[in-house]
Amino acid sequence: MINRVLIRIKAVQMVYAYYQSASKDLVKAEKEFFHSLEKSYELYHLLLLLVPSLINYAEQRMDAARNKYLATEQDKNPNRRFVDNAFARQLLQNKALIHYQNNTGVSWDASEAYIKSLYEQLIAQDFYLEYMQAESVDYEADKELWRKIFKRLLLPDTYLWEVLEEQSIYWNDDLEIVLTFVIKTIKRFKESEGAEQALLPMFKEAEDKQYASNLFRGCILHGSNYRELIEQAAKNWDLERLAAMDLMILQLALTEILEIEGIPVNVSMNEYIDLAKSYSTTKSHVFVNGILDQVVSDQRAKNLLFKP
């Protein structure tokens, strides 16, 4: 699940925190970095657990309505399509999700108000009403409903952002990218897999964990060398006046470009230019682009960089 895009985001955040901290304990900082990645994986499971949480809440509402003193015919015989959604029922029994929850305790139990709010939003949506009123639905339609819920309701839901921010400081910038992993998981589900359906592993590729360590440690261990290269390329810029985040992004970019094999230079440059757009000033991406381009040109001229 954790790909290199997310690793770069976390590395920028945690390297910045390292330099802002009075402590310069690299081992401790690296542990904190990997802990932040583990928290992203936790968020992935927490978001998946919204599915059974919403289903259970909807069923409780049906039971309460059915047991009202003056229950209507609709209360007594409600449309059960949502609570019987085949994908949701499959996820409710998913062994990997149950195992993770049992071992971590992650749940929505303390966020009942949010579950109620989300359900109220959902039942007012046109796509939900169309699903409930359709002549018939199949497993793919059941999955598509949940894809729409995550894409259309959760991403722009400011209430969800507030709930997550209260639970963990590590999730402040994670929601958008982790939601893409949840949507990918929904697409991958097969009815034939039943409760054995695999979820995404913590790291997308086996070597990504080593990549994360090399990136983080290299940026800090060789930070002074990279700052020299940045200063030489900047010439008319005073590094003390540059945004601290720009320097962190440049250090990480140069670590990846100069130390890590297998990633084309233009890929690394584009990734860190995008990070500058998201995490620094409005013109930072232009500065980052110019500095990286200059350093890469200088290193190639000196025959110190051979990557494509």
TIKOLFI-161793 format. One line per 8 residues: their letters; for each residue x, y, z of C-alpha. Coordinates in steps of 0.001 Angstrom, whole numbers. Example, Ala and Ser with C-alpha at 12.3 -4.5 7.8 and 13.67 -1.06 7.14 Angstrom:
2
AS = 12300,-4500,7800  13670,-1060,7140;
This chain:
308
MINRVLIR = 0,0,0  2705,2470,992  4257,3515,-2301  7123,5874,-3017  4841,8873,-3369  3676,8465,235  7212,7678,1414  8456,10973,-70;
IKAVQMVY = 5646,12911,1616  6417,11355,4997  10156,11852,4495  9669,15584,3856  7577,15914,6998  9879,13896,9248  13172,15347,7955  11730,18816,8535;
AYYQSASK = 10750,17759,12072  14272,16388,12652  15913,19699,11799  13391,21653,13861  13997,19443,16900  16708,20100,19481  17502,16392,19481  19618,15103,16623;
DLVKAEKE = 19256,11400,17364  19145,9768,13920  18091,6338,15187  15180,7831,17110  14222,10018,14148  14231,7048,11776  11993,5080,14150  9596,8010,14204;
FFHSLEKS = 9677,8121,10400  8708,4454,10106  6096,4913,12817  4497,7608,10661  4362,5127,7764  2767,2520,10023  139,5101,11000  -705,5576,7315;
YELYHLLL = -1304,1835,7083  -3484,2092,10176  -5540,4809,8492  -6033,2510,5506  -7625,-102,7771  -9628,2494,9686  -11170,3791,6464  -12031,248,5370;
LLVPSLIN = -13726,-228,8732  -16119,2581,7839  -17911,53,5639  -19011,-2363,8387  -19532,571,10767  -22020,2212,8407  -23742,-1082,7685  -24117,-1831,11395;
YAEQRMDA = -25434,1665,12070  -27982,1376,9264  -29169,-1969,10609  -29542,-524,14108  -31673,2282,12657  -33888,-286,10945  -34303,-2269,14153  -35198,868,16100;
ARNKYLAT = -37767,1897,13485  -39273,-1590,13377  -39747,-1567,17155  -41433,1837,17311  -44834,1884,18960  -46439,3270,15816  -44237,1624,13240  -45285,2193,9639;
EQDKNPNR = -45427,-478,6990  -42124,849,5629  -40619,621,9132  -41739,-2979,9404  -40555,-3950,5925  -37605,-1688,5056  -35511,-1830,1901  -32523,-3930,3028;
RFVDNAFA = -30430,-3501,-106  -27830,-1295,1590  -27390,-3426,4718  -27284,-6576,2610  -24719,-5112,202  -22586,-8103,-834  -19282,-6227,-862  -19925,-4761,2600;
RQLLQNKA = -20890,-8159,3992  -17748,-9671,2505  -15587,-6975,4083  -17380,-7445,7400  -16072,-11030,7432  -12648,-10295,5952  -10056,-12213,7946  -7198,-9792,7307;
LIHYQNNT = -9241,-6793,8425  -10545,-8603,11509  -7017,-9722,12404  -5650,-6195,12076  -8462,-4751,14165  -8058,-7380,16880  -4325,-6688,17088  -4477,-2893,17047;
GVSWDASE = -7877,-2011,18490  -8504,486,15689  -12220,1236,15288  -14919,3888,14937  -16457,3101,18331  -15548,6517,19724  -16877,8363,16668  -20575,7508,16688;
AYIKSLYE = -21527,11116,15914  -19467,11015,12747  -20942,7687,11625  -24444,9145,12112  -23484,12288,10166  -22007,10273,7304  -25062,8053,7090  -27380,11070,6979;
QLIAQDFY = -25305,12502,4137  -25330,9199,2298  -29075,8587,2267  -29611,12027,721  -27304,11327,-2247  -28762,10751,-5708  -26380,7851,-6381  -27559,6145,-3173;
LEYMQAES = -31236,6618,-4053  -30630,5268,-7565  -28895,2219,-6103  -31698,1572,-3617  -34427,1991,-6252  -32767,46,-9067  -34712,-2932,-10352  -31788,-5191,-9464;
VDYEADKE = -28130,-4960,-8490  -25186,-7342,-8648  -21837,-7622,-6872  -20214,-5068,-9175  -22998,-2583,-8457  -22515,-3186,-4744  -18802,-2379,-5080  -19521,665,-7225;
LWRKIFKR = -21755,2111,-4512  -18879,2017,-2041  -16407,3419,-4552  -18727,6412,-4944  -19109,6773,-1180  -15358,6978,-656  -14708,9185,-3676  -17658,11571,-3530;
LLLPDTYL = -18474,11750,182  -15328,11126,2176  -12682,13118,334  -14469,16487,628  -15873,15728,4101  -14403,18375,6435  -15970,16621,9423  -13922,13513,8625;
WEVLEEQS = -10738,15591,8422  -11515,16999,11885  -12191,13552,13361  -8935,12158,11985  -6922,15172,13097  -8177,14671,16650  -7144,11015,16595  -3627,11324,15157;
IYWNDDLE = -1270,14115,14108  211,11701,11561  -2961,11727,9466  -3071,15456,8673  -1928,15006,5062  -2698,11333,4525  -6402,11177,3773  -6377,11942,59;
IVLTFVIK = -3681,9441,-891  -4885,6707,1495  -8391,7029,61  -6943,6140,-3353  -5603,2911,-1818  -9022,2131,-344  -10689,2674,-3727  -8056,446,-5336;
TIKRFKES = -8851,-2230,-2745  -12560,-2062,-3559  -11795,-2561,-7261  -9567,-5569,-6471  -12208,-7406,-4426  -13645,-10581,-5939  -16783,-12219,-4657  -15205,-15653,-5126;
EGAEQALL = -12447,-14807,-2601  -14927,-14480,256  -13396,-13819,3663  -9949,-14750,2327  -9728,-11682,59  -6287,-10129,501  -5901,-6485,1469  -3007,-4341,293;
PMFKEAED = 327,-5096,2010  1999,-2336,4012  4634,-1722,1330  3681,-1857,-2343  7039,-3412,-3277  9436,-5353,-1042  12308,-2972,-1771  10270,128,-861;
KQYASNLF = 11050,-288,2847  14784,-181,2065  14192,2775,-238  12494,4613,2640  15425,3962,4978  18055,4933,2398  16213,8140,1541  15732,9255,5138;
RGCILHGS = 19196,8345,6427  21014,9595,3343  19291,12965,3510  20435,13515,7093  23844,11847,7008  24904,13677,3850  22859,16795,4433  25863,19136,4687;
NYRELIEQ = 27200,17891,1330  23871,18494,-346  23583,21949,1163  26943,22806,-373  25686,21700,-3778  22513,23718,-3267  24498,26789,-2231  26781,26520,-5262;
AAKNWDLE = 23780,26234,-7578  21885,29051,-5862  24752,31588,-6162  22740,34768,-5670  20471,33239,-3051  21108,33475,674  20337,29999,2034  19500,31437,5442;
RLAAMDLM = 16634,33350,3842  15208,30416,1925  12146,28608,3173  13311,25775,5425  10910,23438,3655  12577,24210,311  15913,23061,1704  14406,19837,3061;
ILQLALTE = 12787,19088,-282  16025,19800,-2149  18088,17646,224  15713,14728,-207  15606,15186,-3972  19402,15179,-4213  19595,12133,-1949  17284,10255,-4300;
ILEIEGIP = 19004,11496,-7455  22588,10936,-6319  22324,7944,-3982  19389,5769,-5008  19601,3633,-8135  16741,2628,-10367  14790,5894,-10387  15219,8104,-13467;
VNVSMNEY = 16387,11628,-12665  13399,13293,-14333  11008,11174,-12234  12713,12253,-9010  12782,15900,-10081  9091,15941,-10991  8087,14277,-7726  9928,16796,-5554;
IDLAKSYS = 8801,19777,-7629  5229,18613,-6962  6020,18358,-3240  7273,21942,-3288  3935,23017,-4781  2074,21300,-1936  4277,22008,1064  6113,25274,500;
TTKSHVFV = 5564,28773,-888  3778,29608,-4135  7037,30093,-6069  9028,27336,-4380  8500,24826,-7159  10203,27180,-9622  13183,27574,-7294  13393,23821,-6596;
NGILDQVV = 13200,23071,-10312  15999,25528,-11108  18335,24323,-8359  17841,20644,-9175  18375,21270,-12866  21627,23137,-12125  22976,20523,-9703  22150,17675,-12092;
SDQRAKNL = 23879,19507,-14956  26965,20165,-12802  27154,16554,-11604  26869,15206,-15133  29516,17616,-16401  31856,16264,-13713  30956,12655,-14628  29507,12120,-11144;
LFKP = 26007,11237,-12298  25283,8498,-14817  21582,7816,-14221  19240,8495,-17159;
